[in-house]
Amino acid sequence: MTKLSVFNEVAMRLITSCNSFEISKIADGPIAIFIDYRDELRAHYEVISLFVQDAYQFLIRQANDKPNGKLDAPVYFILDEFGNFPALKDFETTISACAGRNIFFILIIQSYAQLNSVYGASVAEIIRDNLNVHVFFGSNNPSTLEAFSKECGQRTRISPLSALNGKGADIDTYHIETIPLVPKSMLLHFHPGECIITEANSGYIMFSKLERYYLCDEFKDLKLASEKDYRCNVNPFDKRYTYVLPKDRKRRSFFDGDD
């Protein structure tokens, strides 16, 4: 009865007493499912976790029935405040198994400490390793800053202290030192929208700036009290909102040069 007591809340009774779509529709695509919840209620996260688990288990079964073992259309789970979710069963193995079936997870957390608290340090590390792309917008957690700085790698340089070894412009001995490619001090001073992106097996560290959606051109002529008042009527599949990279464009890292 203690476990069932969470369903006495009004919102819980509503979402568990009727259904407005069939779960099988997810695999057909294109479709988007938005889950609106109160982030201060732990019970809401528990029910969302149940839905997510049921959804990806169903999708895995659907993919297994396909000749190539993959869904025809990719499915993305965008899980905001993932650090507040109760632990998903066997998630460290599920997240890698799903990728091969055209099912992907985007996990948004405030710090690595949140994952460690829910899953334990060893399982949390496996989950992080199974995420091929990491996008860092900022964190106040010292261990997260240090861990991400290490993930970005290191570089060697001639130590500025070498200038003390000699007279005038002549340096007698050069000292080589290893420093972080992205120091923790840099991670602490991002402007809104700035981020650093790492990609597994690519060797690139990319510094980028993402435009906030309410600063896009479509908002310039709108009189809104806040960005939350906006209701989009833009067709995202319109060609004018699609940008194709030139084939001859050289892929570059932010750290390859000054421009």
N, C-alpha and C positions, 0 to 999 in steps of 0.2 A: 504493500500500500504506500510505503514511503516513496518508492520509485515511481508509482503512478500519480502521486500527488502533483507533480509538475504539470500534468495535463488538465488540472482544474482551472488554470489561468485561462481567461477569455480567449486570447489569441490562439492558445494551444487547442482549445475545444473547436475553434473555427477551422483551423487548417487540418485537423485530424478527423473531421466529420464529413468532409466533402472533397471532391477533386475536380479541378478545372481543366486538366489535360491528362493525357496518357503518357506514361514514362517511355513508351515505345516511340513516341514522336521525336524524342531527342536524337535518336540515331538516324532519322530521315534527313534532318537539316534542310535549309538553314532555319534555326530557331534559337531564341535566347530566353533563358529563364532567370528572372531576378528574384532573389530572396530578400524580402524586407523584414527586418527584425530590430528588436531593442537590444543594443549592445551592452546594456547594464544588467541584463537578465541571463544568468548562467543557463537556465533551462532552455532558452532559445538556441543557444549553441549546441546543446545536446540533441535537440530535434533536427537541427541543420546537419549535424554530423551523421545522424541516422539516414537522412535523405541522401547525402553525398555518398555514403557507403552503398546504399541500395542502388543508386544511379550508376556508379562505376562498375559495380558487380554485374548489373544488368547489361551494361554496354560491353563488358568483357565477354559475356555469353553471346551477345549479338555478333561481336567480332569473330569469335571462334567458329561461328556458323558460316562465315564468308570463305570463299575458296582461297583467298590470299591471307586470311587471318586478320584483316584490318577492316575498320569501318569505312564506308564509302566517303563520308564527309568527316573532317576532323572535329573533335569535341574538346572544348577547353573549359576546365573548372577554374574560375577566378575566385579564389578564396581569400577575401579580405579579413584581417584580424585572425589569421590562422593560428596564431599563438594562443588564442583564447579557446580554441576548439578542444574538446576532449580528444584523447588519443584515438586515432582511427586504427582499427585492427589491421596488423601486418602491413602498415602503410609503406614501410621502407622497401618492401618487395613489390607492393602493388604499383608504386609510382614508376618503377622501371619497366614492369610488365605492361603497363598501360601505354607507354610511349610507342612500343612496337605494334600497338593495335590502333593507332591514330587517336589516342586519348591523351590529353596533356593537362598538366596542373600548373597554375600560376599561384604561388603562395606568397602572401604579403604579411610580413611580420615586422615588429619593431626592433627586435634584436635576436641574436642567436640564443640568448639566455632563455627566451620564451620556449623555443624548441627543446632545449635541454631540460627545462622544468617539466614539460609534458611527456616527452619520450625518453628522457635520460640521455646523457652525453653521447654514448656510443651509437644509439639508434638515430639521434638527431644528426650526427655527423654523416651517417649513411644517407639520410634523406637529403641533406645539403649536397652530397656528392652526386646524387642522382638528378640534380637540377643542373642542366647544361649551361644555362644562362643566368647570371646573377646581376641584378640591377640595384645599385646602392644609391639611395637618395639621402641617407643620413641616419645617425643613431647617436644616442647619448650613452650607450653602454660601452665601457672601456674595453671589455673583452671582445665585443663585436668589432670595434674599430681596429683592434690589434689583429684579429683573425682575418678580416677582409684585407687589411694592408698586406699581410703575408700572402694571401691568395693572389694578389696582384704581382708578386714576384719582387726581385731585387735587381740592382744594377751596380756595376763597379765604376769608380771614378778615381782620379788623382786627388788625394786629400788636400784641401786648402792649406793645411798645416805644413805641407811640403815647402811652402814659400819661406818658412823659418829656417830651412836647411841650406844656407848659403849666404852669399853677399850680393846685394843689389839685385840685378836681374838674373844672376846665375844661381841655379839651384843644384846643390850637390847630390841630394838623395830625394827620390820621389816615393811617396807612400801611397799605396793603393788601399782604398776602403770600399766596403760594401754597404749600400744604403737602400732603403725601400724605394721601389719605383713610385709608389703612391704612399707617402708618409701619413701617419695618423692626423697630423696637424692639418693636412689638406682636406681630409674627410670631415673635419669639424667646421669647415668654412664654405659650405655650399650655398649658393644663391638659389631661390625658388626655381625648381625645374631642372637644375643641374644634377647630373648623375654620372656614375662610372659603371661601365658594363664590362663584365668578363664573360668569355665564352670558352667552354671546355674544348681542348684540343686545337684551339685556333692560334694561341700565342699572342693574341691581340688584347690590349687594354684600351678601351675606348672611353674618352671623355665626351659627354653629350649634354645637350640641353633640350628637354621636352617641353613643348609649348602647352601651357594649361588650356584646357578645352574652352573655357569661358573667355580666353583672350584671342580666340580665332576670329577670322574675318566675319563669320556669320553672326557674331555677337555685337559688332560695332554699332549697328543701327537700332539695336534693341534697348528699350528702357526697362531695365530690370533692377529690382531692389537687391537681388543677389543672384549668383550663378544658379542657385537651386530653383529659381523660377523659370528657367529655360526649358522649353519642350521642343525637342529637335524634330524638324520635318524634312531633314536632308536625307536623300537616298545615298547611303554610303557606297553603293555600287556604281554610282555615276562616274564616268570616266574622268570628269574634271577634278575629282578628289583622289585620283590615282596618279602616282608618280613612279615612272619606270626608270631605273638607273641605266645610264648608257653602258653598253657592253664594254667599251674601251676604258671605262673609268677605273683607275687604280684604287684598290682598297687600301686605305691608310689608317693608321692609328693616330690618335691625338698626339702621342708622344714621339711620332716619327719626325716631327719638325715643329717650327714655331707658328706655322699658319693653321 
